[in-house]
Amino acid sequence: MDNKEPQLAELEKEINAPDFWDVPSRAQQVSKTAAALRAELDDWRGLERRLHDAAELAGLGDESLRPDLETEVAALEAELEKRSFTAMFSGPYDSDDALLAIHAGAGGTDSQDWAAMLMRMYLRWAEQHGYQTEVMDITEGEEAGIKSVTIAVDGKYAFGYLRSEKGVHRLVRLSPFDAAHRRHTSFALVELLPQVAFDSPEVQIDPAELKIDVFKSSGAGGQNVQKNATAIRLTHLPTGIVITCQNERSQTQNREFAMRILRARLLELKKAQKDEEIAVLRGEYTKAEWGSQIRSYVLHPYQMVKDHRTDFETGNAQSVLDGNLDGFIEAYLRAAPEA
């Protein structure tokens, strides 16, 4: 708390300045940061008071208070463990909402089915942790599964937790789509982006650099599922980034969500370019390419899920596919806490 209290004091000094709202985007960003810091400091002060009260009660030496004290000590230990874990979220977007995108890779129908399995896994994980989710865009596979999906995950530290999932995920199993029931290897790419506020000064979008197409939403096989043209395709001309949003909502909502995704992708591109420049200066740059999986999920001839970055593994593959990812997330964050 020692460094956060002066930080909050500086922000509050800025908020109280008479010209604070002259730049609305800056003012909103500062207000949001100050509110988050204030809430975090209040939580720590509350925990500090609980620790002080427990110590005072223990000092009384009253044996009748032992059961209540033991319960409170256990609760405090659990809370401290949780806070020591979230303290590792030091990245600039770790406390933000997230955009999770899944893309089927090489492997045809098997990979599209694998992408759908991953979507179910992440939706289950989010539900278990109380996060709100919304499928913003989905492209169904021709026979089964999905070609791609973008999911909004809303809640504190959503990005911080899920950044461990970014990369290529590999599945090894007996294919349900192979008449001979042979073993197949499938790949899917998971992308993670922070949800960037519309007023964020970090990303500026010139409307003249956007091409906007409106079309009818389509389902599996390409058939139209709506009579009205509500789906949106945004093309950012300078970068060539294309965003589609065709969930069953109004054209205005689809356009708004497509802009959110575009802003997030532009921010990721900006960050990647900066990281690349730094790596080149250090003489350690190697191009990131498709194919180097971060995690393998083996369902045949044995069951195992292994993260290749941390060597964390479990033999209960079904539990992982049901959304129990915390062991993998924690191992990754402890090994590489910085975003």
SULRA-V211635 format. One record per pair of residues at least 4 apart in sequence whose C-alpha atoms are under 7 Angstrom apart, sorted by the first residue. I is the first residue (numbers start at 0). J is the second residue. D is the distance in Angstrom with one decimal. If there is no record, write none. Layout:
i->I j->J d->D
i->I j->J d->D
This chain:
i->0 j->4 d->6.1
i->0 j->40 d->6.9
i->2 j->6 d->6.5
i->3 j->7 d->6.1
i->4 j->8 d->6.2
i->5 j->9 d->6.2
i->6 j->10 d->6.4
i->7 j->11 d->6.1
i->7 j->33 d->6.0
i->7 j->36 d->6.5
i->8 j->12 d->6.2
i->9 j->13 d->6.4
i->10 j->14 d->6.2
i->10 j->29 d->6.7
i->10 j->33 d->6.2
i->11 j->15 d->6.2
i->12 j->16 d->6.5
i->13 j->19 d->6.6
i->14 j->19 d->5.8
i->15 j->19 d->7.0
i->19 j->26 d->6.2
i->20 j->26 d->5.6
i->22 j->26 d->6.2
i->23 j->27 d->6.1
i->24 j->28 d->6.3
i->24 j->198 d->5.2
i->24 j->199 d->6.5
i->24 j->200 d->6.7
i->25 j->29 d->6.1
i->26 j->30 d->6.0
i->27 j->31 d->6.1
i->28 j->32 d->6.2
i->29 j->33 d->6.0
i->30 j->34 d->6.1
i->31 j->35 d->6.3
i->32 j->36 d->6.2
i->33 j->37 d->6.0
i->34 j->38 d->6.2
i->35 j->39 d->6.2
i->36 j->40 d->6.1
i->37 j->41 d->6.1
i->38 j->42 d->6.2
i->39 j->43 d->6.4
i->40 j->44 d->6.1
i->41 j->45 d->6.1
i->42 j->46 d->6.3
i->43 j->47 d->6.1
i->44 j->48 d->6.2
i->45 j->49 d->6.4
i->46 j->50 d->6.3
i->47 j->51 d->6.2
i->48 j->52 d->6.1
i->49 j->53 d->6.1
i->50 j->54 d->6.2
i->51 j->55 d->6.3
i->52 j->56 d->6.3
i->53 j->57 d->6.2
i->53 j->68 d->6.7
i->54 j->58 d->6.2
i->55 j->59 d->6.7
i->64 j->68 d->6.1
i->65 j->69 d->6.0
i->66 j->70 d->6.3
i->67 j->71 d->6.2
i->68 j->72 d->6.0
i->69 j->73 d->6.2
i->70 j->74 d->6.3
i->71 j->75 d->6.1
i->72 j->76 d->6.1
i->73 j->77 d->6.3
i->74 j->78 d->6.2
i->75 j->79 d->6.1
i->76 j->80 d->6.1
i->77 j->81 d->6.3
i->78 j->82 d->6.2
i->79 j->83 d->6.0
i->80 j->84 d->6.3
i->81 j->85 d->6.4
i->82 j->86 d->6.0
i->87 j->336 d->5.6
i->88 j->93 d->5.6
i->88 j->159 d->5.9
i->88 j->336 d->6.7
i->89 j->93 d->6.8
i->89 j->337 d->6.0
i->90 j->337 d->5.8
i->90 j->338 d->4.9
i->92 j->158 d->6.7
i->92 j->193 d->6.3
i->93 j->156 d->5.5
i->93 j->158 d->5.1
i->93 j->159 d->3.8
i->94 j->155 d->5.3
i->94 j->156 d->3.9
i->94 j->157 d->6.7
i->94 j->158 d->6.5
i->94 j->159 d->6.1
i->95 j->155 d->6.0
i->95 j->156 d->5.7
i->95 j->157 d->6.2
i->95 j->158 d->5.7
i->95 j->193 d->6.5
i->95 j->194 d->6.9
i->96 j->152 d->5.9
i->96 j->153 d->4.7
i->96 j->154 d->5.6
i->96 j->155 d->6.6
i->96 j->156 d->6.9
i->96 j->157 d->5.2
i->96 j->158 d->5.7
i->96 j->193 d->6.1
i->96 j->194 d->5.5
i->97 j->151 d->6.0
i->97 j->152 d->5.1
i->97 j->153 d->6.4
i->97 j->157 d->5.7
i->97 j->158 d->4.8
i->97 j->191 d->6.8
i->97 j->192 d->5.7
i->97 j->193 d->4.6
i->97 j->194 d->5.3
i->98 j->149 d->6.8
i->98 j->150 d->5.7
i->98 j->151 d->4.7
i->98 j->152 d->6.1
i->98 j->191 d->5.8
i->98 j->192 d->5.0
i->98 j->193 d->6.0
i->98 j->194 d->6.1
i->99 j->149 d->5.7
i->99 j->150 d->5.1
i->99 j->151 d->6.4
i->99 j->190 d->5.8
i->99 j->191 d->4.8
i->99 j->192 d->6.6
i->100 j->148 d->5.6
i->100 j->149 d->4.3
i->100 j->150 d->6.2
i->100 j->189 d->5.7
i->100 j->190 d->5.0
i->100 j->191 d->6.4
i->101 j->114 d->6.4
i->101 j->147 d->5.4
i->101 j->148 d->5.4
i->101 j->149 d->6.6
i->101 j->187 d->6.8
i->101 j->188 d->5.7
i->101 j->189 d->4.6
i->101 j->190 d->6.3
i->102 j->114 d->6.5
i->102 j->146 d->5.9
i->102 j->147 d->4.4
i->102 j->148 d->6.8
i->102 j->187 d->5.5
i->102 j->188 d->5.1
i->102 j->189 d->6.6
i->103 j->110 d->5.3
i->103 j->111 d->5.1
i->103 j->114 d->5.3
i->103 j->146 d->5.2
i->103 j->147 d->6.2
i->103 j->186 d->6.6
i->103 j->187 d->4.5
i->103 j->188 d->6.5
i->104 j->110 d->5.9
i->104 j->186 d->4.9
i->104 j->187 d->4.8
i->104 j->188 d->6.7
i->105 j->110 d->6.4
i->105 j->185 d->6.5
i->105 j->186 d->6.0
i->106 j->110 d->4.9
i->106 j->185 d->5.3
i->106 j->186 d->6.9
i->107 j->111 d->6.4
i->108 j->112 d->6.1
i->108 j->142 d->6.6
i->108 j->143 d->6.3
i->109 j->113 d->6.1
i->109 j->174 d->6.9
i->109 j->176 d->6.9
i->109 j->185 d->6.2
i->110 j->114 d->6.1
i->110 j->185 d->4.8
i->110 j->186 d->5.7
i->110 j->187 d->6.5
i->111 j->115 d->6.4
i->111 j->140 d->6.2
i->111 j->143 d->6.7
i->111 j->144 d->4.7
i->111 j->145 d->4.8
i->111 j->146 d->5.4
i->112 j->116 d->6.3
i->112 j->143 d->5.9
i->112 j->144 d->3.9
i->112 j->145 d->6.4
i->113 j->117 d->6.3
i->113 j->185 d->6.9
i->113 j->187 d->7.0
i->114 j->118 d->6.3
i->114 j->144 d->6.7
i->114 j->145 d->6.1
i->114 j->187 d->5.9
i->115 j->119 d->6.3
i->115 j->144 d->5.0
i->115 j->145 d->5.6
i->116 j->120 d->6.2
i->117 j->121 d->6.2
i->118 j->122 d->6.2
i->119 j->123 d->6.1
i->120 j->124 d->6.2
i->120 j->320 d->5.1
i->120 j->321 d->5.4
i->120 j->322 d->4.6
i->121 j->125 d->6.1
i->121 j->322 d->6.1
i->122 j->126 d->6.1
i->123 j->127 d->6.2
i->123 j->321 d->6.3
i->123 j->322 d->4.9
i->124 j->128 d->6.4
i->124 j->322 d->4.2
i->124 j->323 d->6.4
i->125 j->129 d->6.2
i->125 j->130 d->5.0
i->126 j->130 d->5.8
i->130 j->152 d->6.4
i->130 j->153 d->5.7
i->130 j->154 d->5.3
i->131 j->152 d->5.8
i->131 j->153 d->5.1
i->131 j->154 d->6.7
i->132 j->150 d->6.6
i->132 j->151 d->5.4
i->132 j->152 d->4.7
i->132 j->153 d->6.2
i->133 j->150 d->5.6
i->133 j->151 d->5.2
i->133 j->152 d->6.9
i->134 j->149 d->6.0
i->134 j->150 d->4.5
i->134 j->151 d->6.4
i->135 j->149 d->5.6
i->135 j->150 d->5.6
i->135 j->151 d->6.7
i->135 j->244 d->6.3
i->135 j->246 d->5.8
i->136 j->148 d->5.6
i->136 j->149 d->5.3
i->136 j->243 d->6.9
i->136 j->244 d->4.9
i->136 j->245 d->5.6
i->136 j->246 d->5.6
i->137 j->147 d->5.8
i->137 j->148 d->4.2
i->137 j->149 d->6.5
i->138 j->145 d->5.8
i->138 j->146 d->5.4
i->138 j->147 d->5.3
i->138 j->148 d->6.4
i->139 j->144 d->6.3
i->139 j->145 d->4.2
i->139 j->146 d->5.7
i->139 j->218 d->6.4
i->139 j->219 d->4.9
i->140 j->144 d->5.2
i->140 j->145 d->4.4
i->140 j->146 d->5.3
i->140 j->219 d->6.1
i->141 j->219 d->5.8
i->141 j->220 d->5.2
i->152 j->157 d->6.5
i->153 j->157 d->6.5
i->156 j->160 d->6.1
i->157 j->161 d->6.1
i->158 j->162 d->5.9
i->158 j->193 d->6.2
i->160 j->328 d->6.5
i->162 j->191 d->6.2
i->163 j->328 d->5.8
i->163 j->331 d->6.1
i->164 j->189 d->6.7
i->165 j->189 d->5.2
i->165 j->190 d->5.1
i->165 j->191 d->5.8
i->166 j->188 d->5.7
i->166 j->189 d->5.3
i->166 j->190 d->6.6
i->166 j->292 d->6.6
i->166 j->293 d->5.9
i->167 j->186 d->6.7
i->167 j->187 d->5.7
i->167 j->188 d->4.5
i->167 j->189 d->6.2
i->167 j->290 d->6.9
i->167 j->291 d->6.6
i->167 j->292 d->4.4
i->167 j->293 d->5.7
i->168 j->186 d->5.8
i->168 j->187 d->5.4
i->168 j->188 d->6.3
i->168 j->292 d->5.5
i->168 j->293 d->6.1
i->168 j->294 d->5.2
i->168 j->295 d->6.1
i->169 j->184 d->6.9
i->169 j->185 d->5.7
i->169 j->186 d->4.7
i->169 j->187 d->6.7
i->169 j->292 d->6.3
i->169 j->294 d->6.3
i->169 j->295 d->4.7
i->169 j->296 d->6.0
i->170 j->184 d->5.6
i->170 j->185 d->5.1
i->170 j->186 d->6.4
i->170 j->295 d->6.0
i->170 j->296 d->4.8
i->170 j->297 d->5.9
i->171 j->182 d->7.0
i->171 j->183 d->5.8
i->171 j->184 d->4.6
i->171 j->185 d->6.6
i->171 j->296 d->6.3
i->171 j->297 d->4.7
i->171 j->298 d->6.0
i->171 j->299 d->6.5
i->172 j->182 d->5.4
i->172 j->183 d->5.7
i->172 j->184 d->6.8
i->172 j->297 d->6.3
i->172 j->298 d->4.9
i->172 j->299 d->4.9
i->173 j->180 d->5.8
i->173 j->181 d->5.4
i->173 j->182 d->4.2
i->173 j->183 d->6.0
i->173 j->299 d->6.4
i->174 j->180 d->5.6
i->174 j->181 d->6.0
i->174 j->182 d->5.8
i->174 j->183 d->5.7
i->175 j->180 d->6.4
i->177 j->181 d->6.4
i->192 j->263 d->5.8
i->192 j->264 d->6.9
i->192 j->267 d->6.8
i->193 j->263 d->6.0
i->194 j->259 d->6.8
i->194 j->263 d->5.8
i->195 j->199 d->6.6
i->195 j->259 d->6.7
i->195 j->262 d->6.3
i->195 j->263 d->5.6
i->202 j->262 d->6.4
i->202 j->265 d->6.9
i->202 j->266 d->6.3
i->208 j->235 d->6.0
i->208 j->236 d->5.5
i->208 j->237 d->6.8
i->209 j->233 d->6.6
i->209 j->234 d->5.7
i->209 j->235 d->4.9
i->209 j->236 d->6.0
i->210 j->233 d->5.8
i->210 j->234 d->5.0
i->210 j->235 d->6.6
i->211 j->232 d->5.8
i->211 j->233 d->4.8
i->211 j->234 d->6.5
i->212 j->231 d->5.9
i->212 j->232 d->5.0
i->212 j->233 d->6.6
i->213 j->228 d->6.1
i->213 j->229 d->6.5
i->213 j->230 d->5.7
i->213 j->231 d->4.8
i->213 j->232 d->6.4
i->214 j->228 d->4.7
i->214 j->229 d->6.2
i->214 j->230 d->5.2
i->214 j->231 d->6.5
i->215 j->223 d->6.2
i->215 j->225 d->6.0
i->215 j->226 d->6.9
i->215 j->227 d->6.1
i->215 j->228 d->4.1
i->215 j->229 d->5.9
i->215 j->230 d->5.6
i->216 j->223 d->5.8
i->216 j->224 d->5.8
i->216 j->225 d->5.9
i->216 j->229 d->6.8
i->216 j->230 d->5.3
i->216 j->245 d->5.3
i->217 j->221 d->5.2
i->217 j->222 d->5.2
i->217 j->223 d->4.3
i->217 j->224 d->5.3
i->218 j->222 d->5.5
i->218 j->223 d->6.3
i->218 j->224 d->6.0
i->229 j->245 d->7.0
i->229 j->249 d->5.7
i->229 j->250 d->4.2
i->230 j->244 d->5.8
i->230 j->245 d->4.2
i->230 j->250 d->6.1
i->230 j->253 d->6.3
i->231 j->243 d->5.6
i->231 j->244 d->5.4
i->231 j->245 d->6.3
i->231 j->250 d->6.9
i->231 j->253 d->6.1
i->231 j->254 d->5.9
i->232 j->241 d->6.9
i->232 j->242 d->5.6
i->232 j->243 d->4.3
i->232 j->244 d->6.6
i->233 j->241 d->5.6
i->233 j->242 d->5.1
i->233 j->243 d->6.3
i->233 j->257 d->6.9
i->234 j->239 d->6.4
i->234 j->240 d->5.8
i->234 j->241 d->4.5
i->234 j->242 d->6.5
i->235 j->239 d->5.4
i->235 j->240 d->5.2
i->235 j->241 d->6.4
i->242 j->257 d->6.1
i->242 j->261 d->6.5
i->243 j->257 d->6.3
i->244 j->253 d->5.4
i->244 j->256 d->7.0
i->244 j->257 d->5.6
i->245 j->253 d->6.4
i->248 j->252 d->6.4
i->248 j->253 d->6.6
i->249 j->253 d->6.3
i->250 j->254 d->6.1
i->251 j->255 d->6.2
i->252 j->256 d->6.2
i->253 j->257 d->6.0
i->254 j->258 d->6.2
i->255 j->259 d->6.4
i->256 j->260 d->6.4
i->257 j->261 d->6.1
i->258 j->262 d->6.1
i->259 j->263 d->6.3
i->260 j->264 d->6.2
i->261 j->265 d->6.1
i->262 j->266 d->6.2
i->263 j->267 d->6.2
i->264 j->268 d->6.1
i->265 j->269 d->6.1
i->266 j->270 d->6.2
i->267 j->271 d->6.0
i->268 j->272 d->6.1
i->269 j->273 d->6.3
i->270 j->274 d->6.1
i->271 j->275 d->6.0
i->272 j->276 d->6.2
i->273 j->277 d->6.3
i->274 j->278 d->6.1
i->275 j->279 d->6.1
i->275 j->284 d->6.7
i->276 j->280 d->6.3
i->277 j->281 d->6.3
i->278 j->282 d->6.1
i->278 j->283 d->5.3
i->278 j->284 d->4.8
i->279 j->283 d->6.1
i->279 j->284 d->5.1
i->293 j->306 d->6.0
i->293 j->307 d->5.4
i->293 j->308 d->6.3
i->294 j->305 d->5.6
i->294 j->306 d->4.3
i->294 j->307 d->5.6
i->295 j->304 d->5.6
i->295 j->305 d->5.4
i->295 j->306 d->6.6
i->296 j->303 d->6.1
i->296 j->304 d->4.4
i->296 j->305 d->6.7
i->296 j->316 d->6.9
i->297 j->301 d->6.7
i->297 j->302 d->5.3
i->297 j->303 d->5.1
i->297 j->304 d->6.1
i->298 j->302 d->4.6
i->298 j->303 d->6.8
i->302 j->314 d->5.5
i->302 j->315 d->6.7
i->302 j->316 d->5.9
i->303 j->312 d->6.9
i->303 j->313 d->5.7
i->303 j->314 d->4.3
i->303 j->315 d->6.5
i->303 j->316 d->5.6
i->304 j->312 d->5.5
i->304 j->313 d->5.5
i->304 j->314 d->6.5
i->304 j->316 d->5.7
i->305 j->310 d->6.3
i->305 j->311 d->5.8
i->305 j->312 d->4.2
i->305 j->313 d->6.7
i->306 j->310 d->5.3
i->306 j->311 d->5.5
i->306 j->312 d->6.3
i->309 j->330 d->6.5
i->309 j->331 d->6.2
i->311 j->327 d->6.4
i->311 j->330 d->6.7
i->315 j->319 d->6.8
i->316 j->320 d->6.3
i->317 j->321 d->6.1
i->318 j->322 d->6.7
i->318 j->323 d->5.8
i->319 j->323 d->4.6
i->319 j->324 d->5.8
i->324 j->328 d->6.2
i->325 j->329 d->5.9
i->326 j->330 d->6.1
i->327 j->331 d->6.2
i->328 j->332 d->6.2
i->329 j->333 d->6.1
i->330 j->334 d->6.2
i->331 j->335 d->5.9
i->332 j->336 d->4.5
